Amino acid sequence: MSEPGFLLNGDVPGRATILLAHGAGAAMDTPFMTAIAEGLAARGLRVGRFEFSYMAERRRGGPKRPPPKVELLQEEFRSAADALACSGSLFIGGKSMGGRVASLIADDLWAQNRVRGLVCLGYPFHPQGKPEKLRTAHLAGLRTPALICQGTRDPFGTQAEAASYDLSDAVAFCWLNDGDHDLKPRKRVTGLTQDQHLETAAEEIARWVKAAV
């Protein structure tokens, strides 16, 4: 059963909850988001997914507009966190842009003792093809424990690039070998599939969350 506006997996009272937002161009029920949610639920976590209003409008047949300013998205994420009933510990995060938005509000919610951590899947450290335009300033002083699951060849921030970033000690990584922005590896290179990487990410997130509660 889902609360209004949310897709819920593993909806069992008392479980730690992860509230996830989608990326800039894809909805909350994509195969990627569904696989992560189901993988986490299978490992004993409760997962809530929601959509920002511009994406929800697309679902209702509205025009395909780009995301609004990040400040508005932050307020929408705060509202979603307020609206989701949660009897256990709460973690926030998301895919790409959704994770970035969560990271921008995480410390405020952490200071209020409302969240226990941050989980990002494919963090957009910079726009594709523009590695000089970093989106990392707030991550240098981040106090909220954070786990970033990132493909090593993600065009929005590779493992080699991330080694040079100024990041808080609160930030931990789960690197997925040869993964792209959707954590998909080249099977001919690694012998692995995207589904295997998504399972690995779910396993690592679940382990990390359970250690943090």
TISEPA-756208 format. One record per atom (N, C-alpha, C): residue number from 0; residue in one letter; atom name; y, x, z. Coordinates in Angstrom, 1 decimal. Layout:
% TISEPA-756208
PT   i aa at     yy     xx     zz
PT NUM  A CA      Y      X      Z
...
END
This chain:
% TISEPA-756208
PT   i aa at     yy     xx     zz
PT   0  M  N   -1.2    0.9    0.0
PT   0  M CA    0.0    0.0    0.0
PT   0  M  C    1.2    0.9    0.0
PT   1  S  N    2.2    0.5   -0.8
PT   1  S CA    3.5    1.3   -0.9
PT   1  S  C    4.6    0.6   -0.3
PT   2  E  N    5.5    1.3    0.3
PT   2  E CA    6.8    0.7    0.7
PT   2  E  C    7.7    0.6   -0.5
PT   3  P  N    8.7   -0.3   -0.4
PT   3  P CA    9.5   -0.5   -1.6
PT   3  P  C   10.2    0.8   -2.1
PT   4  G  N   10.0    1.1   -3.4
PT   4  G CA   10.6    2.2   -3.9
PT   4  G  C    9.8    3.5   -3.8
PT   5  F  N    8.7    3.5   -3.1
PT   5  F CA    7.9    4.7   -2.9
PT   5  F  C    6.5    4.5   -3.4
PT   6  L  N    5.9    5.6   -3.9
PT   6  L CA    4.5    5.7   -4.2
PT   6  L  C    3.9    6.5   -3.0
PT   7  L  N    2.9    5.9   -2.4
PT   7  L CA    2.3    6.6   -1.2
PT   7  L  C    0.8    6.9   -1.5
PT   8  N  N    0.4    8.1   -1.1
PT   8  N CA   -1.0    8.5   -1.1
PT   8  N  C   -1.3    9.0    0.3
PT   9  G  N   -2.6    8.7    0.7
PT   9  G CA   -3.0    9.1    2.0
PT   9  G  C   -2.2    8.5    3.1
PT  10  D  N   -1.9    7.2    3.0
PT  10  D CA   -1.0    6.5    3.9
PT  10  D  C   -1.8    6.1    5.2
PT  11  V  N   -2.0    7.1    6.0
PT  11  V CA   -2.7    6.9    7.3
PT  11  V  C   -1.7    7.2    8.4
PT  12  P  N   -1.6    6.4    9.4
PT  12  P CA   -0.7    6.6   10.5
PT  12  P  C   -0.9    8.0   11.2
PT  13  G  N    0.2    8.6   11.6
PT  13  G CA    0.1    9.9   12.3
PT  13  G  C    0.0   11.1   11.5
PT  14  R  N   -0.3   11.0   10.2
PT  14  R CA   -0.4   12.2    9.4
PT  14  R  C    1.0   12.8    9.1
PT  15  A  N    1.0   14.1    8.9
PT  15  A CA    2.2   14.7    8.4
PT  15  A  C    2.5   14.2    7.0
PT  16  T  N    3.8   13.9    6.7
PT  16  T CA    4.2   13.3    5.5
PT  16  T  C    5.0   14.3    4.7
PT  17  I  N    4.8   14.4    3.4
PT  17  I CA    5.6   15.2    2.5
PT  17  I  C    6.3   14.2    1.5
PT  18  L  N    7.6   14.2    1.5
PT  18  L CA    8.4   13.3    0.6
PT  18  L  C    8.8   14.2   -0.6
PT  19  L  N    8.3   13.8   -1.7
PT  19  L CA    8.6   14.6   -3.0
PT  19  L  C    9.4   13.8   -4.0
PT  20  A  N   10.3   14.6   -4.6
PT  20  A CA   11.1   14.1   -5.7
PT  20  A  C   10.7   14.7   -7.0
PT  21  H  N   11.0   14.1   -8.1
PT  21  H CA   10.5   14.5   -9.4
PT  21  H  C   11.5   15.5  -10.0
PT  22  G  N   11.1   16.1  -11.2
PT  22  G CA   12.0   17.0  -11.9
PT  22  G  C   13.0   16.3  -12.7
PT  23  A  N   13.9   17.0  -13.4
PT  23  A CA   15.0   16.4  -14.1
PT  23  A  C   14.6   15.4  -15.2
PT  24  G  N   13.5   15.7  -15.9
PT  24  G CA   13.2   15.0  -17.1
PT  24  G  C   12.0   14.1  -17.0
PT  25  A  N   11.3   14.1  -15.9
PT  25  A CA   10.0   13.3  -15.8
PT  25  A  C   10.0   12.5  -14.5
PT  26  A  N    9.3   11.4  -14.6
PT  26  A CA    9.3   10.4  -13.5
PT  26  A  C    8.3   10.9  -12.4
PT  27  M  N    8.3   10.0  -11.3
PT  27  M CA    7.5   10.4  -10.1
PT  27  M  C    6.0   10.2  -10.3
PT  28  D  N    5.6    9.5  -11.4
PT  28  D CA    4.2    9.2  -11.6
PT  28  D  C    3.6   10.0  -12.8
PT  29  T  N    4.2   11.1  -13.1
PT  29  T CA    3.6   12.0  -14.2
PT  29  T  C    2.2   12.5  -13.7
PT  30  P  N    1.4   13.0  -14.6
PT  30  P CA    0.1   13.6  -14.2
PT  30  P  C    0.3   14.7  -13.2
PT  31  F  N    1.3   15.5  -13.4
PT  31  F CA    1.6   16.6  -12.5
PT  31  F  C    1.8   16.1  -11.0
PT  32  M  N    2.8   15.2  -10.9
PT  32  M CA    3.1   14.6   -9.6
PT  32  M  C    1.9   13.9   -9.0
PT  33  T  N    1.2   13.2   -9.8
PT  33  T CA    0.1   12.4   -9.3
PT  33  T  C   -1.0   13.3   -8.8
PT  34  A  N   -1.3   14.4   -9.6
PT  34  A CA   -2.4   15.3   -9.2
PT  34  A  C   -2.0   16.0   -7.9
PT  35  I  N   -0.8   16.4   -7.7
PT  35  I CA   -0.3   17.1   -6.4
PT  35  I  C   -0.5   16.1   -5.3
PT  36  A  N    0.0   14.9   -5.5
PT  36  A CA    0.0   13.9   -4.4
PT  36  A  C   -1.5   13.6   -4.0
PT  37  E  N   -2.3   13.4   -5.0
PT  37  E CA   -3.7   13.1   -4.7
PT  37  E  C   -4.4   14.3   -4.0
PT  38  G  N   -4.1   15.5   -4.5
PT  38  G CA   -4.7   16.7   -3.9
PT  38  G  C   -4.3   16.9   -2.5
PT  39  L  N   -3.0   16.6   -2.2
PT  39  L CA   -2.6   16.7   -0.8
PT  39  L  C   -3.2   15.6    0.1
PT  40  A  N   -3.3   14.4   -0.4
PT  40  A CA   -3.8   13.3    0.4
PT  40  A  C   -5.3   13.6    0.7
PT  41  A  N   -6.0   14.2   -0.3
PT  41  A CA   -7.4   14.5   -0.1
PT  41  A  C   -7.6   15.6    1.0
PT  42  R  N   -6.5   16.3    1.3
PT  42  R CA   -6.6   17.3    2.3
PT  42  R  C   -5.9   16.9    3.6
PT  43  G  N   -5.8   15.6    3.8
PT  43  G CA   -5.3   15.1    5.1
PT  43  G  C   -3.9   14.9    5.3
PT  44  L  N   -3.1   14.9    4.2
PT  44  L CA   -1.6   14.7    4.3
PT  44  L  C   -1.3   13.3    3.7
PT  45  R  N   -0.1   12.8    4.1
PT  45  R CA    0.5   11.6    3.6
PT  45  R  C    1.6   12.0    2.7
PT  46  V  N    1.6   11.5    1.4
PT  46  V CA    2.6   11.9    0.4
PT  46  V  C    3.4   10.7    0.0
PT  47  G  N    4.7   10.8    0.0
PT  47  G CA    5.6    9.8   -0.5
PT  47  G  C    6.3   10.3   -1.7
PT  48  R  N    6.3    9.5   -2.8
PT  48  R CA    7.1    9.9   -4.0
PT  48  R  C    8.2    8.9   -4.2
PT  49  F  N    9.4    9.3   -4.7
PT  49  F CA   10.4    8.4   -5.0
PT  49  F  C   11.2    8.9   -6.2
PT  50  E  N   12.0    8.0   -6.8
PT  50  E CA   12.7    8.4   -8.0
PT  50  E  C   14.2    8.3   -7.7
PT  51  F  N   15.0    9.2   -8.2
PT  51  F CA   16.4    9.1   -8.2
PT  51  F  C   16.8    7.9   -9.1
PT  52  S  N   18.0    7.4   -8.8
PT  52  S CA   18.4    6.1   -9.5
PT  52  S  C   18.5    6.3  -11.0
PT  53  Y  N   18.9    7.4  -11.5
PT  53  Y CA   19.0    7.6  -13.0
PT  53  Y  C   17.7    7.5  -13.7
PT  54  M  N   16.6    8.0  -13.0
PT  54  M CA   15.3    7.9  -13.5
PT  54  M  C   14.7    6.5  -13.3
PT  55  A  N   15.0    5.9  -12.2
PT  55  A CA   14.5    4.5  -12.0
PT  55  A  C   15.2    3.5  -13.1
PT  56  E  N   16.4    3.8  -13.4
PT  56  E CA   17.1    3.0  -14.5
PT  56  E  C   16.4    3.2  -15.8
PT  57  R  N   15.9    4.4  -16.1
PT  57  R CA   15.2    4.6  -17.4
PT  57  R  C   13.9    3.7  -17.4
PT  58  R  N   13.3    3.6  -16.2
PT  58  R CA   12.0    2.8  -16.1
PT  58  R  C   12.3    1.4  -16.4
PT  59  R  N   13.5    0.9  -16.0
PT  59  R CA   13.9   -0.5  -16.2
PT  59  R  C   14.4   -0.7  -17.7
PT  60  G  N   14.3    0.3  -18.5
PT  60  G CA   14.7    0.1  -19.9
PT  60  G  C   16.2    0.6  -20.2
PT  61  G  N   16.8    1.2  -19.2
PT  61  G CA   18.1    1.7  -19.4
PT  61  G  C   18.2    3.0  -20.3
PT  62  P  N   19.4    3.4  -20.6
PT  62  P CA   19.5    4.6  -21.4
PT  62  P  C   19.0    5.9  -20.8
PT  63  K  N   18.6    6.8  -21.6
PT  63  K CA   18.0    8.1  -21.1
PT  63  K  C   19.2    9.0  -20.8
PT  64  R  N   19.8    8.9  -19.7
PT  64  R CA   20.9    9.7  -19.3
PT  64  R  C   20.4   11.0  -18.5
PT  65  P  N   21.1   12.1  -18.6
PT  65  P CA   20.8   13.2  -17.8
PT  65  P  C   21.0   13.0  -16.3
PT  66  P  N   20.5   13.8  -15.4
PT  66  P CA   20.8   13.7  -14.0
PT  66  P  C   22.2   13.7  -13.7
PT  67  P  N   22.7   13.0  -12.7
PT  67  P CA   24.1   13.1  -12.3
PT  67  P  C   24.3   14.4  -11.5
PT  68  K  N   25.5   14.5  -11.0
PT  68  K CA   25.9   15.7  -10.2
PT  68  K  C   24.9   15.9   -9.0
PT  69  V  N   24.7   17.1   -8.7
PT  69  V CA   23.7   17.4   -7.6
PT  69  V  C   24.1   16.8   -6.3
PT  70  E  N   25.4   16.7   -6.0
PT  70  E CA   25.9   16.1   -4.8
PT  70  E  C   25.4   14.7   -4.6
PT  71  L  N   25.4   13.9   -5.7
PT  71  L CA   24.9   12.5   -5.7
PT  71  L  C   23.4   12.5   -5.4
PT  72  L  N   22.7   13.4   -6.1
PT  72  L CA   21.3   13.5   -5.9
PT  72  L  C   20.9   13.8   -4.4
PT  73  Q  N   21.7   14.7   -3.8
PT  73  Q CA   21.5   15.0   -2.4
PT  73  Q  C   21.6   13.8   -1.5
PT  74  E  N   22.6   12.9   -1.8
PT  74  E CA   22.8   11.7   -1.0
PT  74  E  C   21.6   10.8   -1.2
PT  75  E  N   21.1   10.7   -2.4
PT  75  E CA   20.0    9.8   -2.7
PT  75  E  C   18.7   10.3   -2.0
PT  76  F  N   18.6   11.6   -1.9
PT  76  F CA   17.4   12.2   -1.2
PT  76  F  C   17.5   11.9    0.3
PT  77  R  N   18.7   12.0    0.8
PT  77  R CA   18.9   11.7    2.2
PT  77  R  C   18.6   10.2    2.5
PT  78  S  N   19.0    9.4    1.6
PT  78  S CA   18.7    7.9    1.8
PT  78  S  C   17.2    7.7    1.7
PT  79  A  N   16.5    8.4    0.8
PT  79  A CA   15.1    8.2    0.7
PT  79  A  C   14.4    8.6    2.0
PT  80  A  N   14.8    9.8    2.6
PT  80  A CA   14.3   10.3    3.8
PT  80  A  C   14.5    9.3    5.0
PT  81  D  N   15.7    8.6    4.9
PT  81  D CA   16.0    7.6    5.9
PT  81  D  C   15.1    6.4    5.8
PT  82  A  N   14.8    6.0    4.5
PT  82  A CA   14.1    4.8    4.3
PT  82  A  C   12.6    4.9    4.5
PT  83  L  N   12.1    6.0    4.4
PT  83  L CA   10.6    6.2    4.4
PT  83  L  C   10.1    6.2    5.9
PT  84  A  N    9.4    5.2    6.3
PT  84  A CA    8.8    5.1    7.6
PT  84  A  C    7.9    6.3    7.8
PT  85  C  N    7.9    7.0    8.9
PT  85  C CA    7.1    8.2    9.1
PT  85  C  C    6.8    8.3   10.6
PT  86  S  N    5.5    8.2   10.9
PT  86  S CA    5.1    8.3   12.3
PT  86  S  C    4.7    9.8   12.7
PT  87  G  N    4.5   10.6   11.7
PT  87  G CA    4.2   12.0   11.9
PT  87  G  C    5.3   12.9   11.5
PT  88  S  N    5.1   14.2   11.4
PT  88  S CA    6.1   15.2   11.0
PT  88  S  C    6.4   14.9    9.5
PT  89  L  N    7.7   15.2    9.2
PT  89  L CA    8.2   15.0    7.8
PT  89  L  C    8.5   16.3    7.2
PT  90  F  N    8.1   16.5    6.0
PT  90  F CA    8.4   17.7    5.1
PT  90  F  C    9.1   17.1    3.9
PT  91  I  N   10.0   17.8    3.3
PT  91  I CA   10.6   17.3    2.0
PT  91  I  C   10.5   18.4    1.0
PT  92  G  N   10.6   17.9   -0.3
PT  92  G CA   10.5   18.9   -1.4
PT  92  G  C   10.4   18.1   -2.7
PT  93  G  N    9.8   18.8   -3.7
PT  93  G CA    9.7   18.2   -5.0
PT  93  G  C    9.4   19.2   -6.1
PT  94  K  N    9.3   18.7   -7.3
PT  94  K CA    9.1   19.4   -8.5
PT  94  K  C   10.4   19.9   -9.1
PT  95  S  N   10.6   21.1   -9.4
PT  95  S CA   11.7   21.7  -10.1
PT  95  S  C   13.1   21.2   -9.5
PT  96  M  N   13.8   20.4  -10.2
PT  96  M CA   15.1   19.9   -9.7
PT  96  M  C   14.9   19.1   -8.4
PT  97  G  N   13.8   18.4   -8.2
PT  97  G CA   13.6   17.6   -7.0
PT  97  G  C   13.5   18.6   -5.8
PT  98  G  N   12.8   19.7   -6.0
PT  98  G CA   12.7   20.7   -4.9
PT  98  G  C   14.1   21.4   -4.6
PT  99  R  N   14.8   21.6   -5.7
PT  99  R CA   16.2   22.2   -5.5
PT  99  R  C   17.0   21.3   -4.7
PT 100  V  N   17.0   20.0   -5.0
PT 100  V CA   17.9   19.1   -4.2
PT 100  V  C   17.4   19.0   -2.8
PT 101  A  N   16.1   19.0   -2.6
PT 101  A CA   15.6   19.0   -1.2
PT 101  A  C   16.1   20.3   -0.4
PT 102  S  N   16.1   21.4   -1.1
PT 102  S CA   16.4   22.6   -0.5
PT 102  S  C   17.9   22.6   -0.1
PT 103  L  N   18.7   21.9   -0.8
PT 103  L CA   20.2   21.8   -0.5
PT 103  L  C   20.5   21.0    0.8
PT 104  I  N   19.6   20.1    1.2
PT 104  I CA   19.8   19.3    2.3
PT 104  I  C   18.9   19.6    3.5
PT 105  A  N   18.0   20.6    3.2
PT 105  A CA   16.9   20.9    4.2
PT 105  A  C   17.5   21.3    5.6
PT 106  D  N   18.4   22.3    5.5
PT 106  D CA   18.9   22.8    6.8
PT 106  D  C   19.7   21.8    7.6
PT 107  D  N   20.4   20.9    7.0
PT 107  D CA   21.0   19.8    7.8
PT 107  D  C   20.0   19.0    8.5
PT 108  L  N   18.9   18.6    7.8
PT 108  L CA   17.9   17.8    8.4
PT 108  L  C   17.1   18.6    9.4
PT 109  W  N   16.9   19.9    9.2
PT 109  W CA   16.2   20.7   10.1
PT 109  W  C   17.0   20.8   11.4
PT 110  A  N   18.3   21.0   11.3
PT 110  A CA   19.2   21.1   12.5
PT 110  A  C   19.1   19.8   13.3
PT 111  Q  N   18.8   18.7   12.7
PT 111  Q CA   18.7   17.4   13.4
PT 111  Q  C   17.3   17.1   13.8
PT 112  N  N   16.4   18.1   13.6
PT 112  N CA   15.0   18.0   14.0
PT 112  N  C   14.3   16.8   13.3
PT 113  R  N   14.8   16.6   12.1
PT 113  R CA   14.2   15.5   11.3
PT 113  R  C   13.1   15.9   10.3
PT 114  V  N   13.2   17.2    9.9
PT 114  V CA   12.1   17.7    9.0
PT 114  V  C   11.5   19.0    9.6
PT 115  R  N   10.3   19.3    9.2
PT 115  R CA    9.6   20.5    9.7
PT 115  R  C    9.5   21.6    8.7
PT 116  G  N    9.8   21.2    7.4
PT 116  G CA    9.7   22.2    6.4
PT 116  G  C   10.1   21.7    5.0
PT 117  L  N   10.0   22.6    4.1
PT 117  L CA   10.4   22.4    2.7
PT 117  L  C    9.3   22.9    1.7
PT 118  V  N    8.9   22.1    0.7
PT 118  V CA    7.9   22.5   -0.2
PT 118  V  C    8.5   22.3   -1.6
PT 119  C  N    8.5   23.4   -2.4
PT 119  C CA    9.0   23.3   -3.8
PT 119  C  C    7.9   23.7   -4.7
PT 120  L  N    7.8   23.0   -5.8
PT 120  L CA    6.9   23.2   -6.9
PT 120  L  C    7.6   23.6   -8.2
PT 121  G  N    7.6   24.9   -8.5
PT 121  G CA    8.3   25.3   -9.7
PT 121  G  C    9.8   25.3   -9.4
PT 122  Y  N   10.3   26.1   -8.5
PT 122  Y CA   11.7   26.1   -8.2
PT 122  Y  C   12.5   26.6   -9.4
PT 123  P  N   13.6   25.9   -9.7
PT 123  P CA   14.5   26.4  -10.9
PT 123  P  C   15.5   27.4  -10.4
PT 124  F  N   15.1   28.7  -10.2
PT 124  F CA   16.0   29.7   -9.7
PT 124  F  C   17.2   29.9  -10.6
PT 125  H  N   17.0   29.6  -11.9
PT 125  H CA   18.2   29.7  -12.8
PT 125  H  C   17.8   28.8  -14.0
PT 126  P  N   18.9   28.5  -14.8
PT 126  P CA   18.6   27.7  -16.0
PT 126  P  C   17.7   28.6  -17.0
PT 127  Q  N   16.9   27.9  -17.8
PT 127  Q CA   16.0   28.6  -18.7
PT 127  Q  C   16.9   29.5  -19.7
PT 128  G  N   16.6   30.7  -19.8
PT 128  G CA   17.3   31.6  -20.7
PT 128  G  C   18.6   32.2  -20.1
PT 129  K  N   18.9   31.8  -18.9
PT 129  K CA   20.2   32.3  -18.3
PT 129  K  C   19.9   32.8  -16.9
PT 130  P  N   19.2   34.0  -16.8
PT 130  P CA   18.8   34.5  -15.5
PT 130  P  C   20.0   35.0  -14.7
PT 131  E  N   21.1   35.1  -15.3
PT 131  E CA   22.3   35.5  -14.5
PT 131  E  C   22.9   34.4  -13.7
PT 132  K  N   22.6   33.2  -14.0
PT 132  K CA   23.2   32.0  -13.4
PT 132  K  C   22.2   31.5  -12.2
PT 133  L  N   22.2   32.3  -11.2
PT 133  L CA   21.2   32.0  -10.1
PT 133  L  C   21.6   30.8   -9.3
PT 134  R  N   20.6   30.1   -8.8
PT 134  R CA   20.8   28.9   -7.9
PT 134  R  C   20.1   29.3   -6.6
PT 135  T  N   20.5   30.4   -6.0
PT 135  T CA   19.8   31.0   -4.9
PT 135  T  C   20.7   31.2   -3.7
PT 136  A  N   22.0   31.0   -3.8
PT 136  A CA   23.0   31.4   -2.7
PT 136  A  C   22.6   30.7   -1.4
PT 137  H  N   22.2   29.4   -1.4
PT 137  H CA   21.9   28.8   -0.2
PT 137  H  C   20.6   29.2    0.4
PT 138  L  N   19.7   29.8   -0.5
PT 138  L CA   18.4   30.2    0.0
PT 138  L  C   18.5   31.5    0.8
PT 139  A  N   19.6   32.2    0.7
PT 139  A CA   19.7   33.5    1.4
PT 139  A  C   19.7   33.3    2.9
PT 140  G  N   20.4   32.2    3.3
PT 140  G CA   20.5   31.9    4.7
PT 140  G  C   19.7   30.7    5.2
PT 141  L  N   18.7   30.3    4.4
PT 141  L CA   17.9   29.1    4.7
PT 141  L  C   17.2   29.3    6.1
PT 142  R  N   17.3   28.3    6.9
PT 142  R CA   16.6   28.4    8.2
PT 142  R  C   15.3   27.6    8.2
PT 143  T  N   15.2   26.6    7.4
PT 143  T CA   14.1   25.7    7.3
PT 143  T  C   12.9   26.5    6.7
PT 144  P  N   11.7   26.4    7.4
PT 144  P CA   10.5   27.1    6.8
PT 144  P  C   10.3   26.4    5.4
PT 145  A  N   10.0   27.3    4.4
PT 145  A CA    9.9   26.8    3.1
PT 145  A  C    8.7   27.5    2.4
PT 146  L  N    8.0   26.7    1.6
PT 146  L CA    6.9   27.3    0.7
PT 146  L  C    7.3   26.9   -0.7
PT 147  I  N    7.3   27.9   -1.6
PT 147  I CA    7.6   27.7   -3.0
PT 147  I  C    6.3   28.1   -3.8
PT 148  C  N    5.8   27.1   -4.5
PT 148  C CA    4.6   27.3   -5.4
PT 148  C  C    5.2   27.6   -6.8
PT 149  Q  N    5.0   28.8   -7.3
PT 149  Q CA    5.6   29.2   -8.5
PT 149  Q  C    4.6   29.9   -9.4
PT 150  G  N    4.7   29.6  -10.7
PT 150  G CA    4.0   30.3  -11.7
PT 150  G  C    4.6   31.7  -11.9
PT 151  T  N    3.8   32.7  -12.1
PT 151  T CA    4.3   34.0  -12.2
PT 151  T  C    5.1   34.2  -13.5
PT 152  R  N    4.9   33.4  -14.5
PT 152  R CA    5.7   33.5  -15.7
PT 152  R  C    6.7   32.3  -15.9
PT 153  D  N    7.0   31.7  -14.8
PT 153  D CA    7.9   30.5  -14.9
PT 153  D  C    9.2   30.9  -15.6
PT 154  P  N    9.7   30.3  -16.7
PT 154  P CA   10.9   30.7  -17.3
PT 154  P  C   12.2   30.4  -16.5
PT 155  F  N   12.0   29.7  -15.4
PT 155  F CA   13.1   29.4  -14.5
PT 155  F  C   13.1   30.3  -13.3
PT 156  G  N   12.3   31.3  -13.4
PT 156  G CA   12.2   32.3  -12.3
PT 156  G  C   10.8   32.9  -12.2
PT 157  T  N   10.6   34.1  -12.8
PT 157  T CA    9.3   34.7  -12.8
PT 157  T  C    9.1   35.4  -11.5
PT 158  Q  N    7.9   35.9  -11.2
PT 158  Q CA    7.6   36.7  -10.0
PT 158  Q  C    8.4   38.0  -10.1
PT 159  A  N    8.5   38.6  -11.2
PT 159  A CA    9.2   39.9  -11.3
PT 159  A  C   10.7   39.6  -11.0
PT 160  E  N   11.3   38.5  -11.5
PT 160  E CA   12.7   38.2  -11.2
PT 160  E  C   12.9   37.9   -9.7
PT 161  A  N   12.0   37.2   -9.1
PT 161  A CA   12.1   36.7   -7.7
PT 161  A  C   12.1   37.9   -6.8
PT 162  A  N   11.5   39.0   -7.2
PT 162  A CA   11.4   40.2   -6.3
PT 162  A  C   12.8   40.7   -6.0
PT 163  S  N   13.8   40.4   -6.9
PT 163  S CA   15.1   41.0   -6.7
PT 163  S  C   16.1   40.0   -6.1
PT 164  Y  N   15.6   38.7   -5.8
PT 164  Y CA   16.5   37.7   -5.2
PT 164  Y  C   16.7   38.0   -3.7
PT 165  D  N   17.9   37.6   -3.3
PT 165  D CA   18.2   37.6   -1.8
PT 165  D  C   17.8   36.3   -1.2
PT 166  L  N   16.6   36.3   -0.6
PT 166  L CA   16.1   35.1    0.0
PT 166  L  C   15.8   35.3    1.5
PT 167  S  N   16.0   34.2    2.2
PT 167  S CA   15.7   34.2    3.6
PT 167  S  C   14.3   34.5    3.9
PT 168  D  N   14.0   35.1    5.1
PT 168  D CA   12.7   35.3    5.6
PT 168  D  C   11.9   34.0    5.8
PT 169  A  N   12.6   32.9    5.9
PT 169  A CA   12.0   31.6    6.0
PT 169  A  C   11.2   31.2    4.8
PT 170  V  N   11.5   31.8    3.7
PT 170  V CA   10.9   31.4    2.4
PT 170  V  C    9.6   32.2    2.1
PT 171  A  N    8.5   31.4    1.9
PT 171  A CA    7.2   32.0    1.6
PT 171  A  C    6.8   31.5    0.1
PT 172  F  N    6.0   32.3   -0.5
PT 172  F CA    5.6   32.0   -1.9
PT 172  F  C    4.1   31.8   -2.0
PT 173  C  N    3.7   30.9   -2.9
PT 173  C CA    2.4   30.8   -3.4
PT 173  C  C    2.5   31.0   -4.9
PT 174  W  N    2.1   32.2   -5.3
PT 174  W CA    2.2   32.6   -6.7
PT 174  W  C    0.9   32.2   -7.5
PT 175  L  N    1.1   31.5   -8.6
PT 175  L CA    0.0   31.0   -9.4
PT 175  L  C   -0.1   31.9  -10.7
PT 176  N  N   -1.1   32.7  -10.8
PT 176  N CA   -1.3   33.7  -11.9
PT 176  N  C   -1.0   33.1  -13.3
PT 177  D  N    0.0   33.6  -14.0
PT 177  D CA    0.3   33.3  -15.4
PT 177  D  C    0.8   31.9  -15.5
PT 178  G  N    1.1   31.2  -14.4
PT 178  G CA    1.5   29.8  -14.5
PT 178  G  C    2.9   29.7  -15.1
PT 179  D  N    3.2   28.6  -15.9
PT 179  D CA    4.5   28.4  -16.4
PT 179  D  C    5.3   27.4  -15.4
PT 180  H  N    6.3   26.7  -15.9
PT 180  H CA    7.1   25.9  -15.0
PT 180  H  C    6.3   24.7  -14.4
PT 181  D  N    5.2   24.3  -15.1
PT 181  D CA    4.3   23.3  -14.7
PT 181  D  C    3.0   23.9  -14.0
PT 182  L  N    3.1   25.2  -13.7
PT 182  L CA    2.0   25.9  -13.1
PT 182  L  C    0.8   26.0  -14.0
PT 183  K  N    1.0   25.8  -15.3
PT 183  K CA   -0.1   25.9  -16.3
PT 183  K  C   -0.2   27.3  -16.8
PT 184  P  N   -1.4   27.9  -16.6
PT 184  P CA   -1.7   29.2  -17.1
PT 184  P  C   -2.2   29.2  -18.6
PT 185  R  N   -2.3   30.3  -19.2
PT 185  R CA   -2.9   30.4  -20.5
PT 185  R  C   -4.4   30.7  -20.3
PT 186  K  N   -5.2   29.8  -20.6
PT 186  K CA   -6.7   29.9  -20.3
PT 186  K  C   -7.3   31.1  -21.0
PT 187  R  N   -6.8   31.5  -22.2
PT 187  R CA   -7.3   32.6  -22.9
PT 187  R  C   -7.0   33.9  -22.2
PT 188  V  N   -5.9   33.9  -21.4
PT 188  V CA   -5.5   35.0  -20.6
PT 188  V  C   -6.2   35.1  -19.2
PT 189  T  N   -6.2   34.0  -18.6
PT 189  T CA   -6.7   33.9  -17.2
PT 189  T  C   -8.1   33.3  -17.0
PT 190  G  N   -8.5   32.5  -17.9
PT 190  G CA   -9.8   31.8  -17.7
PT 190  G  C   -9.6   30.6  -16.8
PT 191  L  N   -8.3   30.3  -16.4
PT 191  L CA   -8.0   29.2  -15.5
PT 191  L  C   -7.3   28.1  -16.2
PT 192  T  N   -7.4   26.9  -15.6
PT 192  T CA   -6.7   25.7  -16.1
PT 192  T  C   -5.5   25.3  -15.2
PT 193  Q  N   -4.7   24.4  -15.7
PT 193  Q CA   -3.6   23.9  -14.9
PT 193  Q  C   -4.2   23.1  -13.7
PT 194  D  N   -5.3   22.3  -14.0
PT 194  D CA   -5.9   21.6  -12.9
PT 194  D  C   -6.3   22.5  -11.7
PT 195  Q  N   -6.9   23.6  -12.1
PT 195  Q CA   -7.3   24.6  -11.1
PT 195  Q  C   -6.1   25.1  -10.3
PT 196  H  N   -5.0   25.4  -11.0
PT 196  H CA   -3.8   25.9  -10.3
PT 196  H  C   -3.2   24.8   -9.4
PT 197  L  N   -3.2   23.5   -9.8
PT 197  L CA   -2.7   22.4   -9.0
PT 197  L  C   -3.6   22.2   -7.8
PT 198  E  N   -4.9   22.4   -7.9
PT 198  E CA   -5.8   22.4   -6.7
PT 198  E  C   -5.4   23.5   -5.8
PT 199  T  N   -5.2   24.7   -6.3
PT 199  T CA   -4.9   25.9   -5.5
PT 199  T  C   -3.6   25.6   -4.7
PT 200  A  N   -2.6   25.1   -5.5
PT 200  A CA   -1.3   24.8   -4.9
PT 200  A  C   -1.4   23.7   -3.7
PT 201  A  N   -2.2   22.7   -4.0
PT 201  A CA   -2.4   21.6   -3.0
PT 201  A  C   -3.1   22.2   -1.7
PT 202  E  N   -4.1   23.1   -2.0
PT 202  E CA   -4.8   23.7   -0.8
PT 202  E  C   -3.8   24.6    0.0
PT 203  E  N   -3.0   25.4   -0.7
PT 203  E CA   -2.1   26.2    0.0
PT 203  E  C   -1.0   25.4    0.8
PT 204  I  N   -0.5   24.4    0.1
PT 204  I CA    0.5   23.5    0.8
PT 204  I  C   -0.1   22.9    2.0
PT 205  A  N   -1.3   22.3    1.9
PT 205  A CA   -1.9   21.7    3.0
PT 205  A  C   -2.1   22.6    4.2
PT 206  R  N   -2.6   23.8    3.9
PT 206  R CA   -2.8   24.8    4.9
PT 206  R  C   -1.5   25.2    5.6
PT 207  W  N   -0.5   25.4    4.8
PT 207  W CA    0.8   25.8    5.3
PT 207  W  C    1.5   24.7    6.2
PT 208  V  N    1.4   23.4    5.7
PT 208  V CA    1.9   22.3    6.5
PT 208  V  C    1.2   22.1    7.8
PT 209  K  N   -0.1   22.2    7.8
PT 209  K CA   -0.9   22.1    9.0
PT 209  K  C   -0.6   23.2   10.0
PT 210  A  N   -0.2   24.3    9.5
PT 210  A CA    0.1   25.4   10.4
PT 210  A  C    1.5   25.2   11.0
PT 211  A  N    2.3   24.4   10.3
PT 211  A CA    3.7   24.3   10.7
PT 211  A  C    3.9   23.1   11.7
PT 212  V  N    3.0   22.2   11.8
PT 212  V CA    3.2   21.0   12.6
PT 212  V  C    2.7   21.3   14.0
END
